[in-house]
Amino acid sequence: MKLNWGTGIVLAFIAFISFIMYFVIRLSLDHNANHELVSNTYYKEELAYQEKIDAEKNSVKFDAKLKVKKSDNGLRIEFPENFEPKHITGKVSLYRPSNRHLDVNFPISLSNSHLLIPDDSLIDGRWDIAIAWYYKGETFLHKEKISY
């Protein structure tokens, strides 16, 4: 049997489609692949997105810039000096993009103008940090990507 151009092109398309389908099926059935959303309540969180935007605007409006630094003891978060520490509450969320099992949350409870997250709670690598804090009825949000 002699192959012509038309038959060769059809066979090439069939081989290519088979190759792609093999990888699609293999990856969709592989339990080691991570096909999860960033959060289990992703869609619910998206409905409250405007509140996050307003909280970020409050940070600019009230000049409430936070400083996040790596220190010898851990991750140090410095709150603005013009805010009384005893009135600051909230939550620090550390999100690890490569492994959701390393995600941690810390409550904010201050006696001075900084919060220290212990070094043993974090491993080296990239972290997304979100600090949602409240001061006398106002909501603030600070987001940052850090390499620890």
Secondary structure, DSSP 4 states (H G I P E B T S, - for coil): ----HHHHHHHHHHHHHHHHHHHHHHHHH-TTS----SSTTHHHHHHTHHHHHHHHHHHHHTT---EEEE-SSEEEEEPPTTS-GGGEEEEEEEE-TT-GGG-EEEEEE-SSSEEEEEGGG--SSEEEEEEEEEETTEEEEEEEEEE-
